[in-house]
Amino acid sequence: MPQLVLIRHGQSQWNLENRFTGWWDVDLTEKGTAEAIAAGEAMGAAGLDFDLCFTSYQTRAIKTLNLALEAMGRLWLPVTKDWRLNERHYGGLTGLDKQETRDRHGDEQVHIWRRSFDTPPPAMEAGGPYDLANDLRYRGIEVPASESLKNTIERVLPYWTENIAPELKAGKRVLISAHGNSLRALVKHLSGISDEDITGLEIPTGQPIIYDLDENLGEVERYYLRDRT
């Protein structure tokens, strides 16, 4: 039975500051580091092991993966990084305080930007302080100006189908360290969650999600590791 584990990065500095983060590269807080280590310890104690790992190009997800693997004694595992596992791009909201944005634009509008399935936030201004067009990580990649959850799914799922699913079907045990919205894309696909319901799904930081899958990678069982320990 193929087994997949998903983990959202530990708390980041902008999670703590309640700011829209998206593709901007923000480090883990002390709490986030502790969450990542605790996740690795819990996975090791539960007897979980992996053959290969996937993560995004963003520091908070990479560090979470490395800290968890170190706690498991598995830093030597092969890791593939890809921008398609990045967080959703929050466009012009990037860097803004969420409460200040609500005060300025109203709760209803901000809720639409954050939680609607197919309405992206305002586009990021070219040349602004959070423009990543010249970031070396994204050389040759068309960095989006903004993304809805639907847009995020449209880049995550082809990567899943082409690069991750074949490894699971070949019997590999896979760990993915990523972000709230890129993981929503995978959970939506694997668990058959509707467009309407997926926007309300909360994925906590630093908590491994276990998927037991059938031979066609359909969900047999999904649960948080914390609920079994």
C-alpha positions as CSV (number, residue, x, y, z in Angstrom):
1,M,0.0,0.0,0.0
2,P,1.7,3.3,-1.1
3,Q,2.2,5.7,1.8
4,L,2.5,9.5,1.4
5,V,3.2,12.0,4.2
6,L,2.5,15.7,3.7
7,I,3.8,18.4,6.1
8,R,3.2,22.1,6.0
9,H,6.3,24.1,7.0
10,G,6.6,25.2,10.6
11,Q,5.5,28.7,11.7
12,S,7.3,31.4,9.6
13,Q,8.1,34.9,10.7
14,W,5.3,36.4,8.6
15,N,2.9,33.8,10.0
16,L,3.8,35.2,13.4
17,E,3.4,38.8,12.1
18,N,0.1,38.0,10.4
19,R,1.3,39.1,7.0
20,F,0.5,37.8,3.5
21,T,3.6,35.8,2.5
22,G,3.0,33.8,-0.8
23,W,6.2,33.4,-2.8
24,W,8.3,35.8,-0.6
25,D,11.1,33.9,1.1
26,V,10.6,34.1,4.9
27,D,12.4,32.1,7.5
28,L,11.1,30.0,10.3
29,T,10.5,31.4,13.8
30,E,11.9,29.6,16.8
31,K,8.5,28.0,17.2
32,G,8.5,26.9,13.6
33,T,11.9,25.3,14.1
34,A,10.6,23.5,17.1
35,E,7.5,22.3,15.2
36,A,9.7,20.9,12.4
37,I,12.0,19.0,14.8
38,A,8.9,17.7,16.7
39,A,7.4,16.5,13.5
40,G,10.5,14.5,12.6
41,E,10.7,13.0,16.1
42,A,7.0,12.0,15.9
43,M,7.5,10.4,12.5
44,G,10.5,8.5,13.7
45,A,8.7,7.3,16.8
46,A,5.8,6.2,14.7
47,G,8.1,4.0,12.6
48,L,7.6,6.0,9.5
49,D,10.4,6.0,6.9
50,F,10.9,7.4,3.4
51,D,12.7,6.7,0.2
52,L,12.6,10.2,-1.2
53,C,11.3,13.7,-0.5
54,F,9.9,16.7,-2.4
55,T,9.8,20.3,-1.4
56,S,9.4,23.8,-2.8
57,Y,12.0,26.5,-3.6
58,Q,11.1,28.4,-0.4
59,T,13.3,28.4,2.7
60,R,10.6,27.7,5.2
61,A,9.6,24.5,3.5
62,I,13.2,23.4,2.8
63,K,14.3,24.0,6.4
64,T,11.2,22.2,7.8
65,L,12.1,19.2,5.7
66,N,15.8,19.3,6.7
67,L,15.0,19.7,10.4
68,A,12.5,16.8,10.3
69,L,14.9,14.5,8.5
70,E,17.7,15.4,10.8
71,A,15.5,14.4,13.8
72,M,14.8,11.1,12.0
73,G,18.4,10.5,11.2
74,R,17.5,10.7,7.5
75,L,19.3,13.8,6.2
76,W,20.9,11.6,3.5
77,L,17.6,10.9,1.8
78,P,17.3,12.3,-1.8
79,V,15.3,15.6,-2.0
80,T,13.8,17.2,-5.1
81,K,13.0,20.9,-5.0
82,D,10.6,22.5,-7.5
83,W,8.9,25.9,-7.7
84,R,5.6,24.2,-8.6
85,L,5.3,23.2,-4.9
86,N,5.6,26.9,-3.8
87,E,2.9,28.6,-1.9
88,R,0.2,30.4,-3.7
89,H,1.3,33.8,-5.0
90,Y,-0.6,36.6,-3.1
91,G,0.2,39.3,-5.7
92,G,-0.2,42.8,-4.5
93,L,-1.1,41.6,-1.0
94,T,2.4,40.2,-0.4
95,G,3.9,41.8,2.7
96,L,0.7,43.4,3.9
97,D,-0.6,43.0,7.5
98,K,-3.9,41.0,7.2
99,Q,-5.8,43.0,9.7
100,E,-4.7,46.3,8.2
101,T,-5.8,45.0,4.8
102,R,-9.2,44.1,6.2
103,D,-9.5,47.6,7.7
104,R,-8.7,49.2,4.3
105,H,-10.7,46.9,2.0
106,G,-13.3,45.4,4.2
107,D,-13.7,41.9,5.6
108,E,-15.8,40.7,2.7
109,Q,-13.3,41.7,0.0
110,V,-10.3,40.2,1.8
111,H,-12.2,37.0,2.5
112,I,-12.8,36.7,-1.3
113,W,-9.1,37.3,-2.0
114,R,-8.0,34.8,0.6
115,R,-10.7,32.1,0.4
116,S,-12.4,32.1,-3.0
117,F,-11.5,29.3,-5.3
118,D,-10.9,31.2,-8.5
119,T,-10.6,34.9,-7.6
120,P,-6.9,36.0,-7.4
121,P,-5.8,39.0,-5.3
122,P,-4.7,42.2,-7.1
123,A,-1.6,41.7,-9.3
124,M,1.8,42.5,-7.9
125,E,3.3,45.7,-9.3
126,A,6.4,45.0,-11.5
127,G,9.5,46.3,-9.9
128,G,8.0,46.5,-6.4
129,P,9.8,45.5,-3.2
130,Y,8.5,41.9,-3.4
131,D,8.9,41.4,-7.2
132,L,10.8,38.1,-7.7
133,A,11.3,38.4,-11.5
134,N,15.1,38.7,-11.0
135,D,15.5,36.1,-8.3
136,L,18.0,33.5,-9.5
137,R,15.7,30.7,-8.3
138,Y,13.2,31.6,-10.9
139,R,15.5,32.1,-13.8
140,G,13.6,30.9,-16.9
141,I,10.3,30.7,-15.0
142,E,7.4,33.1,-15.6
143,V,6.7,34.3,-12.0
144,P,3.0,34.9,-11.6
145,A,1.7,38.3,-10.7
146,S,-1.0,36.8,-8.6
147,E,-2.7,33.4,-8.1
148,S,-6.0,32.0,-7.0
149,L,-6.2,28.6,-5.4
150,K,-7.4,27.3,-8.8
151,N,-4.2,28.7,-10.4
152,T,-2.1,27.0,-7.7
153,I,-3.8,23.7,-8.3
154,E,-3.2,24.1,-12.1
155,R,0.6,24.1,-11.5
156,V,0.7,21.6,-8.6
157,L,-1.3,18.8,-10.1
158,P,0.7,18.3,-13.3
159,Y,3.9,18.2,-11.2
160,W,2.2,15.6,-9.0
161,T,1.1,13.5,-12.0
162,E,4.4,13.6,-13.8
163,N,6.9,13.5,-10.9
164,I,5.5,12.2,-7.6
165,A,2.7,9.8,-8.5
166,P,5.0,7.5,-10.5
167,E,7.4,7.2,-7.5
168,L,4.5,6.1,-5.3
169,K,3.2,3.7,-7.8
170,A,6.7,2.2,-8.0
171,G,6.5,1.5,-4.2
172,K,8.5,4.5,-3.0
173,R,7.6,6.0,0.4
174,V,7.3,9.8,-0.1
175,L,7.5,12.8,2.1
176,I,6.4,16.3,0.8
177,S,7.2,19.5,2.7
178,A,5.3,22.4,1.3
179,H,2.8,25.1,2.0
180,G,-0.9,25.6,3.0
181,N,-2.2,26.1,-0.5
182,S,0.1,23.8,-2.5
183,L,-0.9,21.1,0.0
184,R,-4.6,22.0,-0.3
185,A,-4.2,21.3,-4.0
186,L,-2.9,17.8,-3.2
187,V,-5.5,17.1,-0.5
188,K,-8.3,18.2,-2.8
189,H,-7.1,15.8,-5.5
190,L,-6.4,12.8,-3.3
191,S,-9.5,13.1,-1.1
192,G,-11.9,14.3,-3.8
193,I,-12.8,17.5,-2.0
194,S,-15.1,20.0,-3.8
195,D,-14.1,23.4,-5.0
196,E,-16.4,25.0,-2.4
197,D,-15.2,22.9,0.5
198,I,-11.4,23.0,-0.1
199,T,-11.2,26.7,0.5
200,G,-12.3,26.2,4.1
201,L,-9.7,23.4,4.8
202,E,-7.2,24.5,7.3
203,I,-3.8,22.8,7.3
204,P,-1.8,23.5,10.5
205,T,1.9,24.1,10.5
206,G,4.3,21.3,11.4
207,Q,1.7,18.6,11.6
208,P,2.3,15.5,9.4
209,I,-0.7,14.3,7.4
210,I,-0.6,10.6,6.6
211,Y,-2.1,9.2,3.4
212,D,-2.6,5.4,3.0
213,L,-3.3,5.0,-0.7
214,D,-4.5,2.2,-2.9
215,E,-2.7,1.0,-6.0
216,N,-4.3,3.7,-8.1
217,L,-3.3,6.3,-5.5
218,G,-6.9,6.7,-4.3
219,E,-7.4,7.6,-0.6
220,V,-7.8,4.6,1.7
221,E,-7.3,6.6,4.9
222,R,-6.1,10.2,5.7
223,Y,-5.2,11.3,9.2
224,Y,-2.9,13.6,11.2
225,L,-0.1,11.7,12.9
226,R,-0.9,13.6,16.2
227,D,-4.3,11.8,16.3
228,R,-2.6,8.4,16.4
229,T,0.1,9.1,19.0
